Amino acid sequence: MKFEYKPRPHSDKELLAKGATLMFGSMPFIFSGPVLFYYIGFPLLDEGKVWGIVLSAAFSITAIVLFVLGLRKVLKGFFSAK
């Protein structure tokens, strides 16, 4: 049995960089969503106002969307068929 060398495909470094940028760009939203929920959302909810909860939920959803888009780009950069 003879071993035959097959070169591995290279990853797309541009897609990896864009995906990592999106993932790191979601970090402020990841941390500020729960902080806003705790420090603004709860006190305003006691007064009957819900805009603090909506604001913190928007930050959290933005963080999730940015992170997933970045992760998709990173995975596409690793596993793209070129």
Gaussian input, Z-matrix of N, CA and C with variables (Angstrom, degrees):
# hf/3-21g

backbone

0 1
 N
 C     1     B1
 C     2     B2     1     A1
 N     3     B3     2     A2     1     D1
 C     4     B4     3     A3     2     D2
 C     5     B5     4     A4     3     D3
 N     6     B6     5     A5     4     D4
 C     7     B7     6     A6     5     D5
 C     8     B8     7     A7     6     D6
 N     9     B9     8     A8     7     D7
 C    10    B10     9     A9     8     D8
 C    11    B11    10    A10     9     D9
 N    12    B12    11    A11    10    D10
 C    13    B13    12    A12    11    D11
 C    14    B14    13    A13    12    D12
 N    15    B15    14    A14    13    D13
 C    16    B16    15    A15    14    D14
 C    17    B17    16    A16    15    D15
 N    18    B18    17    A17    16    D16
 C    19    B19    18    A18    17    D17
 C    20    B20    19    A19    18    D18
 N    21    B21    20    A20    19    D19
 C    22    B22    21    A21    20    D20
 C    23    B23    22    A22    21    D21
 N    24    B24    23    A23    22    D22
 C    25    B25    24    A24    23    D23
 C    26    B26    25    A25    24    D24
 N    27    B27    26    A26    25    D25
 C    28    B28    27    A27    26    D26
 C    29    B29    28    A28    27    D27
 N    30    B30    29    A29    28    D28
 C    31    B31    30    A30    29    D29
 C    32    B32    31    A31    30    D30
 N    33    B33    32    A32    31    D31
 C    34    B34    33    A33    32    D32
 C    35    B35    34    A34    33    D33
 N    36    B36    35    A35    34    D34
 C    37    B37    36    A36    35    D35
 C    38    B38    37    A37    36    D36
 N    39    B39    38    A38    37    D37
 C    40    B40    39    A39    38    D38
 C    41    B41    40    A40    39    D39
 N    42    B42    41    A41    40    D40
 C    43    B43    42    A42    41    D41
 C    44    B44    43    A43    42    D42
 N    45    B45    44    A44    43    D43
 C    46    B46    45    A45    44    D44
 C    47    B47    46    A46    45    D45
 N    48    B48    47    A47    46    D46
 C    49    B49    48    A48    47    D47
 C    50    B50    49    A49    48    D48
 N    51    B51    50    A50    49    D49
 C    52    B52    51    A51    50    D50
 C    53    B53    52    A52    51    D51
 N    54    B54    53    A53    52    D52
 C    55    B55    54    A54    53    D53
 C    56    B56    55    A55    54    D54
 N    57    B57    56    A56    55    D55
 C    58    B58    57    A57    56    D56
 C    59    B59    58    A58    57    D57
 N    60    B60    59    A59    58    D58
 C    61    B61    60    A60    59    D59
 C    62    B62    61    A61    60    D60
 N    63    B63    62    A62    61    D61
 C    64    B64    63    A63    62    D62
 C    65    B65    64    A64    63    D63
 N    66    B66    65    A65    64    D64
 C    67    B67    66    A66    65    D65
 C    68    B68    67    A67    66    D66
 N    69    B69    68    A68    67    D67
 C    70    B70    69    A69    68    D68
 C    71    B71    70    A70    69    D69
 N    72    B72    71    A71    70    D70
 C    73    B73    72    A72    71    D71
 C    74    B74    73    A73    72    D72
 N    75    B75    74    A74    73    D73
 C    76    B76    75    A75    74    D74
 C    77    B77    76    A76    75    D75
 N    78    B78    77    A77    76    D76
 C    79    B79    78    A78    77    D77
 C    80    B80    79    A79    78    D78
 N    81    B81    80    A80    79    D79
 C    82    B82    81    A81    80    D80
 C    83    B83    82    A82    81    D81
 N    84    B84    83    A83    82    D82
 C    85    B85    84    A84    83    D83
 C    86    B86    85    A85    84    D84
 N    87    B87    86    A86    85    D85
 C    88    B88    87    A87    86    D86
 C    89    B89    88    A88    87    D87
 N    90    B90    89    A89    88    D88
 C    91    B91    90    A90    89    D89
 C    92    B92    91    A91    90    D90
 N    93    B93    92    A92    91    D91
 C    94    B94    93    A93    92    D92
 C    95    B95    94    A94    93    D93
 N    96    B96    95    A95    94    D94
 C    97    B97    96    A96    95    D95
 C    98    B98    97    A97    96    D96
 N    99    B99    98    A98    97    D97
 C   100   B100    99    A99    98    D98
 C   101   B101   100   A100    99    D99
 N   102   B102   101   A101   100   D100
 C   103   B103   102   A102   101   D101
 C   104   B104   103   A103   102   D102
 N   105   B105   104   A104   103   D103
 C   106   B106   105   A105   104   D104
 C   107   B107   106   A106   105   D105
 N   108   B108   107   A107   106   D106
 C   109   B109   108   A108   107   D107
 C   110   B110   109   A109   108   D108
 N   111   B111   110   A110   109   D109
 C   112   B112   111   A111   110   D110
 C   113   B113   112   A112   111   D111
 N   114   B114   113   A113   112   D112
 C   115   B115   114   A114   113   D113
 C   116   B116   115   A115   114   D114
 N   117   B117   116   A116   115   D115
 C   118   B118   117   A117   116   D116
 C   119   B119   118   A118   117   D117
 N   120   B120   119   A119   118   D118
 C   121   B121   120   A120   119   D119
 C   122   B122   121   A121   120   D120
 N   123   B123   122   A122   121   D121
 C   124   B124   123   A123   122   D122
 C   125   B125   124   A124   123   D123
 N   126   B126   125   A125   124   D124
 C   127   B127   126   A126   125   D125
 C   128   B128   127   A127   126   D126
 N   129   B129   128   A128   127   D127
 C   130   B130   129   A129   128   D128
 C   131   B131   130   A130   129   D129
 N   132   B132   131   A131   130   D130
 C   133   B133   132   A132   131   D131
 C   134   B134   133   A133   132   D132
 N   135   B135   134   A134   133   D133
 C   136   B136   135   A135   134   D134
 C   137   B137   136   A136   135   D135
 N   138   B138   137   A137   136   D136
 C   139   B139   138   A138   137   D137
 C   140   B140   139   A139   138   D138
 N   141   B141   140   A140   139   D139
 C   142   B142   141   A141   140   D140
 C   143   B143   142   A142   141   D141
 N   144   B144   143   A143   142   D142
 C   145   B145   144   A144   143   D143
 C   146   B146   145   A145   144   D144
 N   147   B147   146   A146   145   D145
 C   148   B148   147   A147   146   D146
 C   149   B149   148   A148   147   D147
 N   150   B150   149   A149   148   D148
 C   151   B151   150   A150   149   D149
 C   152   B152   151   A151   150   D150
 N   153   B153   152   A152   151   D151
 C   154   B154   153   A153   152   D152
 C   155   B155   154   A154   153   D153
 N   156   B156   155   A155   154   D154
 C   157   B157   156   A156   155   D155
 C   158   B158   157   A157   156   D156
 N   159   B159   158   A158   157   D157
 C   160   B160   159   A159   158   D158
 C   161   B161   160   A160   159   D159
 N   162   B162   161   A161   160   D160
 C   163   B163   162   A162   161   D161
 C   164   B164   163   A163   162   D162
 N   165   B165   164   A164   163   D163
 C   166   B166   165   A165   164   D164
 C   167   B167   166   A166   165   D165
 N   168   B168   167   A167   166   D166
 C   169   B169   168   A168   167   D167
 C   170   B170   169   A169   168   D168
 N   171   B171   170   A170   169   D169
 C   172   B172   171   A171   170   D170
 C   173   B173   172   A172   171   D171
 N   174   B174   173   A173   172   D172
 C   175   B175   174   A174   173   D173
 C   176   B176   175   A175   174   D174
 N   177   B177   176   A176   175   D175
 C   178   B178   177   A177   176   D176
 C   179   B179   178   A178   177   D177
 N   180   B180   179   A179   178   D178
 C   181   B181   180   A180   179   D179
 C   182   B182   181   A181   180   D180
 N   183   B183   182   A182   181   D181
 C   184   B184   183   A183   182   D182
 C   185   B185   184   A184   183   D183
 N   186   B186   185   A185   184   D184
 C   187   B187   186   A186   185   D185
 C   188   B188   187   A187   186   D186
 N   189   B189   188   A188   187   D187
 C   190   B190   189   A189   188   D188
 C   191   B191   190   A190   189   D189
 N   192   B192   191   A191   190   D190
 C   193   B193   192   A192   191   D191
 C   194   B194   193   A193   192   D192
 N   195   B195   194   A194   193   D193
 C   196   B196   195   A195   194   D194
 C   197   B197   196   A196   195   D195
 N   198   B198   197   A197   196   D196
 C   199   B199   198   A198   197   D197
 C   200   B200   199   A199   198   D198
 N   201   B201   200   A200   199   D199
 C   202   B202   201   A201   200   D200
 C   203   B203   202   A202   201   D201
 N   204   B204   203   A203   202   D202
 C   205   B205   204   A204   203   D203
 C   206   B206   205   A205   204   D204
 N   207   B207   206   A206   205   D205
 C   208   B208   207   A207   206   D206
 C   209   B209   208   A208   207   D207
 N   210   B210   209   A209   208   D208
 C   211   B211   210   A210   209   D209
 C   212   B212   211   A211   210   D210
 N   213   B213   212   A212   211   D211
 C   214   B214   213   A213   212   D212
 C   215   B215   214   A214   213   D213
 N   216   B216   215   A215   214   D214
 C   217   B217   216   A216   215   D215
 C   218   B218   217   A217   216   D216
 N   219   B219   218   A218   217   D217
 C   220   B220   219   A219   218   D218
 C   221   B221   220   A220   219   D219
 N   222   B222   221   A221   220   D220
 C   223   B223   222   A222   221   D221
 C   224   B224   223   A223   222   D222
 N   225   B225   224   A224   223   D223
 C   226   B226   225   A225   224   D224
 C   227   B227   226   A226   225   D225
 N   228   B228   227   A227   226   D226
 C   229   B229   228   A228   227   D227
 C   230   B230   229   A229   228   D228
 N   231   B231   230   A230   229   D229
 C   232   B232   231   A231   230   D230
 C   233   B233   232   A232   231   D231
 N   234   B234   233   A233   232   D232
 C   235   B235   234   A234   233   D233
 C   236   B236   235   A235   234   D234
 N   237   B237   236   A236   235   D235
 C   238   B238   237   A237   236   D236
 C   239   B239   238   A238   237   D237
 N   240   B240   239   A239   238   D238
 C   241   B241   240   A240   239   D239
 C   242   B242   241   A241   240   D240
 N   243   B243   242   A242   241   D241
 C   244   B244   243   A243   242   D242
 C   245   B245   244   A244   243   D243

   B1=1.4492
   B2=1.5274
   B3=1.2869
   B4=1.4515
   B5=1.5261
   B6=1.3338
   B7=1.4594
   B8=1.5185
   B9=1.3236
   B10=1.4614
   B11=1.5198
   B12=1.3164
   B13=1.4592
   B14=1.5236
   B15=1.3383
   B16=1.4619
   B17=1.5202
   B18=1.3145
   B19=1.4720
   B20=1.5298
   B21=1.3162
   B22=1.4548
   B23=1.5183
   B24=1.3350
   B25=1.4698
   B26=1.5290
   B27=1.3101
   B28=1.4535
   B29=1.5208
   B30=1.3050
   B31=1.4560
   B32=1.5250
   B33=1.3255
   B34=1.4578
   B35=1.5237
   B36=1.3250
   B37=1.4636
   B38=1.5242
   B39=1.3250
   B40=1.4601
   B41=1.5278
   B42=1.3354
   B43=1.4645
   B44=1.5203
   B45=1.3205
   B46=1.4618
   B47=1.5216
   B48=1.3168
   B49=1.4663
   B50=1.5251
   B51=1.3284
   B52=1.4583
   B53=1.5305
   B54=1.3143
   B55=1.4605
   B56=1.5153
   B57=1.3237
   B58=1.4596
   B59=1.5227
   B60=1.3395
   B61=1.4633
   B62=1.5239
   B63=1.3262
   B64=1.4629
   B65=1.5293
   B66=1.3253
   B67=1.4629
   B68=1.5228
   B69=1.3299
   B70=1.4610
   B71=1.5250
   B72=1.3213
   B73=1.4523
   B74=1.5169
   B75=1.3171
   B76=1.4617
   B77=1.5322
   B78=1.3183
   B79=1.4670
   B80=1.5265
   B81=1.3317
   B82=1.4698
   B83=1.5260
   B84=1.3295
   B85=1.4568
   B86=1.5278
   B87=1.3311
   B88=1.4634
   B89=1.5235
   B90=1.3283
   B91=1.4575
   B92=1.5287
   B93=1.3219
   B94=1.4663
   B95=1.5167
   B96=1.3190
   B97=1.4655
   B98=1.5270
   B99=1.3282
   B100=1.4676
   B101=1.5305
   B102=1.3410
   B103=1.4664
   B104=1.5260
   B105=1.3129
   B106=1.4619
   B107=1.5272
   B108=1.3138
   B109=1.4633
   B110=1.5250
   B111=1.3170
   B112=1.4534
   B113=1.5291
   B114=1.3298
   B115=1.4611
   B116=1.5339
   B117=1.3262
   B118=1.4580
   B119=1.5256
   B120=1.3161
   B121=1.4622
   B122=1.5125
   B123=1.3166
   B124=1.4612
   B125=1.5260
   B126=1.3335
   B127=1.4677
   B128=1.5293
   B129=1.3232
   B130=1.4617
   B131=1.5287
   B132=1.3226
   B133=1.4602
   B134=1.5219
   B135=1.3207
   B136=1.4668
   B137=1.5262
   B138=1.3287
   B139=1.4591
   B140=1.5246
   B141=1.3255
   B142=1.4518
   B143=1.5175
   B144=1.3076
   B145=1.4704
   B146=1.5221
   B147=1.3222
   B148=1.4610
   B149=1.5284
   B150=1.3228
   B151=1.4545
   B152=1.5196
   B153=1.3163
   B154=1.4635
   B155=1.5203
   B156=1.3406
   B157=1.4634
   B158=1.5311
   B159=1.3321
   B160=1.4652
   B161=1.5247
   B162=1.3157
   B163=1.4622
   B164=1.5265
   B165=1.3172
   B166=1.4647
   B167=1.5264
   B168=1.3332
   B169=1.4639
   B170=1.5245
   B171=1.3283
   B172=1.4655
   B173=1.5228
   B174=1.3240
   B175=1.4680
   B176=1.5241
   B177=1.3242
   B178=1.4640
   B179=1.5208
   B180=1.3246
   B181=1.4631
   B182=1.5239
   B183=1.3234
   B184=1.4637
   B185=1.5228
   B186=1.3199
   B187=1.4657
   B188=1.5243
   B189=1.3104
   B190=1.4630
   B191=1.5251
   B192=1.3304
   B193=1.4641
   B194=1.5311
   B195=1.3233
   B196=1.4643
   B197=1.5274
   B198=1.3282
   B199=1.4593
   B200=1.5254
   B201=1.3313
   B202=1.4671
   B203=1.5224
   B204=1.3428
   B205=1.4576
   B206=1.5294
   B207=1.3191
   B208=1.4599
   B209=1.5138
   B210=1.3159
   B211=1.4647
   B212=1.5251
   B213=1.3260
   B214=1.4640
   B215=1.5192
   B216=1.3362
   B217=1.4668
   B218=1.5250
   B219=1.3182
   B220=1.4724
   B221=1.5279
   B222=1.3169
   B223=1.4686
   B224=1.5214
   B225=1.3335
   B226=1.4516
   B227=1.5229
   B228=1.3225
   B229=1.4572
   B230=1.5172
   B231=1.3196
   B232=1.4530
   B233=1.5246
   B234=1.3023
   B235=1.4504
   B236=1.5213
   B237=1.3151
   B238=1.4638
   B239=1.5211
   B240=1.2989
   B241=1.4781
   B242=1.5256
   B243=1.3109
   B244=1.4670
   B245=1.5048
   A1=108.70
   A2=114.78
   A3=120.22
   A4=109.10
   A5=115.29
   A6=120.87
   A7=109.29
   A8=115.05
   A9=120.10
   A10=108.83
   A11=115.91
   A12=121.37
   A13=110.29
   A14=115.50
   A15=121.20
   A16=107.69
   A17=117.47
   A18=118.91
   A19=110.85
   A20=114.77
   A21=120.68
   A22=109.46
   A23=116.71
   A24=117.85
   A25=110.53
   A26=115.65
   A27=121.09
   A28=110.62
   A29=116.03
   A30=120.08
   A31=109.80
   A32=115.57
   A33=121.83
   A34=107.84
   A35=115.86
   A36=120.47
   A37=112.82
   A38=117.83
   A39=120.37
   A40=111.19
   A41=116.41
   A42=119.93
   A43=111.03
   A44=116.60
   A45=120.09
   A46=111.00
   A47=116.64
   A48=120.45
   A49=111.20
   A50=117.60
   A51=120.53
   A52=111.17
   A53=116.27
   A54=120.03
   A55=112.28
   A56=116.67
   A57=119.95
   A58=111.07
   A59=116.45
   A60=120.00
   A61=111.13
   A62=116.46
   A63=119.45
   A64=111.47
   A65=116.13
   A66=119.03
   A67=111.37
   A68=116.90
   A69=119.11
   A70=111.71
   A71=117.34
   A72=120.75
   A73=113.28
   A74=116.84
   A75=120.24
   A76=112.33
   A77=117.91
   A78=120.85
   A79=114.67
   A80=120.18
   A81=117.62
   A82=112.79
   A83=116.46
   A84=119.86
   A85=111.67
   A86=116.52
   A87=120.32
   A88=110.60
   A89=116.12
   A90=118.94
   A91=113.22
   A92=117.80
   A93=118.53
   A94=113.11
   A95=118.93
   A96=120.87
   A97=112.76
   A98=119.27
   A99=119.74
   A100=113.91
   A101=116.36
   A102=118.99
   A103=110.04
   A104=117.17
   A105=120.41
   A106=111.25
   A107=116.12
   A108=119.89
   A109=111.17
   A110=116.53
   A111=120.27
   A112=112.11
   A113=117.14
   A114=119.93
   A115=114.29
   A116=118.63
   A117=120.62
   A118=111.31
   A119=116.59
   A120=120.62
   A121=113.63
   A122=118.40
   A123=120.97
   A124=113.73
   A125=119.90
   A126=118.28
   A127=113.31
   A128=117.14
   A129=118.86
   A130=111.82
   A131=117.33
   A132=120.32
   A133=110.99
   A134=117.12
   A135=120.32
   A136=111.41
   A137=117.20
   A138=121.75
   A139=112.30
   A140=117.57
   A141=121.36
   A142=114.47
   A143=117.86
   A144=121.98
   A145=109.23
   A146=115.05
   A147=118.58
   A148=113.22
   A149=119.30
   A150=119.71
   A151=112.44
   A152=118.78
   A153=120.98
   A154=111.80
   A155=115.54
   A156=120.29
   A157=109.74
   A158=116.72
   A159=120.71
   A160=110.40
   A161=117.20
   A162=120.94
   A163=111.38
   A164=117.49
   A165=120.00
   A166=111.27
   A167=117.49
   A168=119.72
   A169=110.79
   A170=117.26
   A171=120.16
   A172=110.92
   A173=117.44
   A174=120.39
   A175=110.77
   A176=116.72
   A177=120.31
   A178=111.29
   A179=117.43
   A180=120.60
   A181=110.56
   A182=117.08
   A183=120.62
   A184=110.60
   A185=116.94
   A186=120.60
   A187=110.78
   A188=117.17
   A189=120.87
   A190=110.41
   A191=116.59
   A192=120.44
   A193=110.75
   A194=117.82
   A195=120.47
   A196=111.60
   A197=116.62
   A198=119.87
   A199=111.25
   A200=116.80
   A201=119.87
   A202=110.95
   A203=117.63
   A204=119.58
   A205=111.36
   A206=117.05
   A207=120.69
   A208=112.26
   A209=116.37
   A210=120.62
   A211=111.02
   A212=116.60
   A213=119.78
   A214=111.01
   A215=117.39
   A216=120.08
   A217=111.11
   A218=116.60
   A219=119.41
   A220=110.32
   A221=116.80
   A222=119.66
   A223=111.50
   A224=116.96
   A225=120.57
   A226=110.07
   A227=117.58
   A228=121.63
   A229=112.12
   A230=117.76
   A231=121.19
   A232=112.33
   A233=116.61
   A234=120.11
   A235=114.60
   A236=118.43
   A237=119.79
   A238=109.64
   A239=115.38
   A240=120.56
   A241=108.85
   A242=116.07
   A243=120.97
   A244=109.31
   D1=122.98
   D2=-176.96
   D3=-102.81
   D4=132.66
   D5=179.46
   D6=-83.31
   D7=129.13
   D8=179.34
   D9=-112.65
   D10=126.92
   D11=-178.05
   D12=-80.58
   D13=127.51
   D14=174.93
   D15=-120.63
   D16=120.05
   D17=-178.67
   D18=-67.00
   D19=144.27
   D20=178.72
   D21=-79.73
   D22=144.70
   D23=177.39
   D24=-69.84
   D25=146.86
   D26=-178.85
   D27=-83.82
   D28=150.66
   D29=177.13
   D30=-81.63
   D31=155.19
   D32=179.15
   D33=-86.70
   D34=103.30
   D35=-173.23
   D36=-68.64
   D37=-28.49
   D38=178.31
   D39=-67.45
   D40=-43.41
   D41=177.35
   D42=-65.78
   D43=-38.05
   D44=177.76
   D45=-62.27
   D46=-42.09
   D47=-179.66
   D48=-67.36
   D49=-41.56
   D50=178.57
   D51=-64.98
   D52=-41.11
   D53=179.16
   D54=-66.50
   D55=-41.82
   D56=178.25
   D57=-65.33
   D58=-36.30
   D59=177.37
   D60=-63.61
   D61=-42.65
   D62=177.80
   D63=-64.93
   D64=-40.78
   D65=-179.56
   D66=-65.67
   D67=-42.92
   D68=178.06
   D69=-72.60
   D70=-26.79
   D71=175.73
   D72=-69.81
   D73=-20.87
   D74=178.52
   D75=-82.28
   D76=-10.85
   D77=-177.23
   D78=-58.89
   D79=-44.17
   D80=178.51
   D81=-61.55
   D82=-35.91
   D83=178.91
   D84=-71.68
   D85=-33.64
   D86=179.17
   D87=-61.80
   D88=-41.53
   D89=-177.36
   D90=-86.39
   D91=-30.72
   D92=-176.44
   D93=-79.53
   D94=-24.80
   D95=178.21
   D96=-59.53
   D97=-55.45
   D98=178.06
   D99=-66.09
   D100=-32.55
   D101=178.65
   D102=-65.66
   D103=-44.68
   D104=177.01
   D105=-63.53
   D106=-37.55
   D107=178.78
   D108=-62.50
   D109=-41.69
   D110=-176.56
   D111=-76.74
   D112=-45.22
   D113=-172.93
   D114=-89.54
   D115=-24.65
   D116=179.67
   D117=-112.03
   D118=-42.66
   D119=-174.12
   D120=-65.69
   D121=-48.90
   D122=-178.65
   D123=-64.22
   D124=-47.08
   D125=178.58
   D126=-63.77
   D127=-37.69
   D128=178.86
   D129=-72.56
   D130=-29.18
   D131=177.77
   D132=-67.11
   D133=-32.83
   D134=175.98
   D135=-65.65
   D136=-29.11
   D137=178.07
   D138=-86.05
   D139=-5.01
   D140=179.32
   D141=92.94
   D142=8.15
   D143=178.98
   D144=-100.49
   D145=137.81
   D146=-176.18
   D147=-112.14
   D148=3.48
   D149=-176.20
   D150=-68.34
   D151=-25.16
   D152=176.51
   D153=-69.10
   D154=-38.86
   D155=177.27
   D156=-66.86
   D157=-41.66
   D158=179.90
   D159=-64.61
   D160=-41.03
   D161=178.95
   D162=-63.76
   D163=-45.78
   D164=179.77
   D165=-67.71
   D166=-34.82
   D167=176.51
   D168=-67.02
   D169=-37.63
   D170=177.64
   D171=-64.33
   D172=-40.19
   D173=177.44
   D174=-64.60
   D175=-41.44
   D176=-179.25
   D177=-67.24
   D178=-41.79
   D179=179.07
   D180=-66.63
   D181=-38.57
   D182=176.13
   D183=-61.56
   D184=-40.89
   D185=178.91
   D186=-63.39
   D187=-42.52
   D188=-179.15
   D189=-65.35
   D190=-45.12
   D191=-178.25
   D192=-63.73
   D193=-46.49
   D194=179.80
   D195=-62.60
   D196=-41.03
   D197=-178.96
   D198=-66.18
   D199=-43.02
   D200=-179.34
   D201=-67.35
   D202=-40.33
   D203=176.69
   D204=-62.60
   D205=-40.43
   D206=177.26
   D207=-65.80
   D208=-40.66
   D209=179.11
   D210=-65.53
   D211=-38.40
   D212=177.08
   D213=-63.20
   D214=-40.42
   D215=179.18
   D216=-67.73
   D217=-39.16
   D218=178.51
   D219=-63.97
   D220=-45.03
   D221=179.78
   D222=-66.14
   D223=-36.94
   D224=176.83
   D225=-66.20
   D226=-34.15
   D227=177.48
   D228=-67.88
   D229=-34.16
   D230=178.42
   D231=-78.70
   D232=-42.95
   D233=-169.36
   D234=-110.48
   D235=18.03
   D236=178.40
   D237=-70.60
   D238=141.87
   D239=-178.16
   D240=-91.34
   D241=96.27
   D242=177.47
   D243=-110.24

